[in-house]
Amino acid sequence: YKYNMMLIDSKLPGITGPELLKYCKEHHPAIEVVIITGNPELEEAVSSLKIGAFDYLSKPFTVKKLLSTVEAALLHHEQVMAGMLGDGVRGLDANSIMQSFPEHRIVKTLGAGSTGVVIQLEKDKVPYALKILRPNAGWGMDEEAVSRFLREEKFLTRIDHSNVIKILQSGISKVGGFPYIIMEYVEGKVLTYYIKERRLTLEQKIYIISQIASALAAVHKFGVLHRDIKPGNVIVEDGYKIKLFDFGIAALKDNASGKKKNEVIGSPAYMAPEVFTNEFPVDNRADIFSLGILAYELITGIKPFQGQSVDSMIEAICTVRPVEPSKLVPELPECVQALLEGMLRKIPADRFSSASEVVAKINSFGKKSSESSLWIHLKNVIRGGKVWS
């Protein structure tokens, strides 16, 4: 997927050209594929073009013919990329991006959310992630949306933590005038993938939760609330190291409750009761409640609060007591259940008072003999060094 085009023979060791073509078009559709053959077959040629080959060349052919085919394929690739990015950001084309960042190469679109689109760039063989505010999120029309988007850079440049994504550059592009942020590129999968796969051990799950809590402790230290803690905003790297990202709706603690009436900012399924009721001030403990929902889902495989609509989901968050985790995971240690309960209490004053307290709670696992086995496994997962400091 790092290549713009492929020139392949119809006969390859262990696979045919058309078979490789089919795989490419299913998994990396933007790659242009030109098939060459010394034994042209009409049926294979027709089939290859139907699958999506740019061209099917029969030997012998001249160098001029080969070069013209490659040039045409690369031009088509640019047009396809422009179309793909245009669909992703509704009107922004690849040319605007390429002109705004001439030293970078567009690799692919990594994903799209409610506020932005993330595109992988490459410079000097080093990958980066470019986040662009969606046009329909208000740039060019809504100064508040642009300000909120670019606020992410201001927050994160102040925070130097191994579990928080690093911001490298931000601003308004010279071509196209779109707000952007360039950040470090992290190779991995979002936590949502691991929750669906259900392959993680309890020790690995606790390790992930502790890292998110550690990241939140660093964020809260600078007076910042994340406000959108959910599995989709956590990238898991090799070794189950995590990066917390997407601070696009983050807020200073003093301004966290300053939203308009009936305005909910974030992902409702992972939000704290006080966000909806306005009964209590919204502070760092709202992020802790969100972490509790994430942790419950990660450990049990289901969300603690269910609802067939947004309204019923909100009502459950505000009024329903979740099923005890030990009933879903019978061998769950008492200390882990206490950890989840401490994060998911409805009244903010009854929860853990800080993310650091969550980390300290996890660090206390194993002080009782009944929990020593879990503690030993956790230390083995970490493979040396300090534990979640």
C-alpha positions, 0 to 999 in steps of 0.5 A: 500500500506504500506504492502508487503503481505496480508493474507485474508479470502474469506468471509469478512464483506461487500466484498469478498476476490476476490473482495478485491484482484481485488482492490489491484491488480488494485491500488497496484499491488506489494502487494502479496495476499494469500486467505484462505477459509473453503469452497473451490470453483474451479471457485473462486480459478481459478478466484483468481489466474487469477486476481493475487493471490499468492495462494489459501489455503483451510482449514484445513492447517498446520502452516508449510504450512502457513509459507512456503506460506508466505515466498514464497510470500515475496520472490516473492514480493522482486523479483517483487519489483526488477523488478518494480524498474528495469523498473523505473530506467532501470537496478537498482534493489531493492537489490542495494537499500536495501543494500545501505540503510539497515535501510530503507524499500522500500515502493513503487515507487512514480514517475519518471521524465526525470532525476530521479526516486523517491522511498518512503522509511521508517525508524522507521515508518517515511517515506522518499523520495529517489531520484535516478539519472536515469542511462540513464541520465549519471551517471557513464559516464557523470560527469557533469550529476552527478554533476548537480544532487548532486548540488540539495543537496548543494542548498537546505541544505542552504535554510530553508523555509516552502515551500521548500523541505528539503534535509537530505542526499546525495551522491553516494551509496556504492552498485551500485554506483548510485547518490542519495538524501534522502529528507523529504517525503511530503504527497499530490498531485502535483499541476497538479492534482488540475489544472485538477480537477478544484475544487479550489476557486480563493482564494485557487489558489492565496494562492498557487501562493503566497507560490510558489513566497515566496519559490522562493524569498527564493531560489533567496536570495541564488543566486539560480535559480530553472529553472523548475517551473511547476505544476509537481514540486509543491506538495500540502499538506492538507490545500493547503500548498505547497512544491517546489521541484526538484532542479536537474537543478537549477543553480547559477545566474552567471552560468545560461546563461552558457549553450551550444548552442541549449541546453535547460534545463527545461520544454519548455512549462513553460520557459521564452523567453530569455531562447530560444533567448539569447537576454537577460541574464537569471536571477531570472526573468526567474523563475518569467515568469515560475511562471506566466505561472503556475499561468495563467494555475492554474487560467484559466485552460489552458496554456497561450501559445499553440503549436502543437510542441515544436518549435511552443510552443517556438515561441508562448512563444517568440512572442504571447500575451496570451488571457486576463485572464478576458476573460476566467474567467469573474469575475476575479478581476483586481488585479489578472489579473494585477498580471498575466500580471506583470509576463508574460511580454516578456522583463525581465525588464518589469516584476516583478523584484523579487519574493518578489515583487510578494508576495508584490503585492498579499499582497496589494490585498484588499487595494482598496474597490473593492478588499476587498472581495477577501482579506477577503476570502484569510485571511479566507483560511490562518486561522490566522497568518501572510499572506505569509511573 
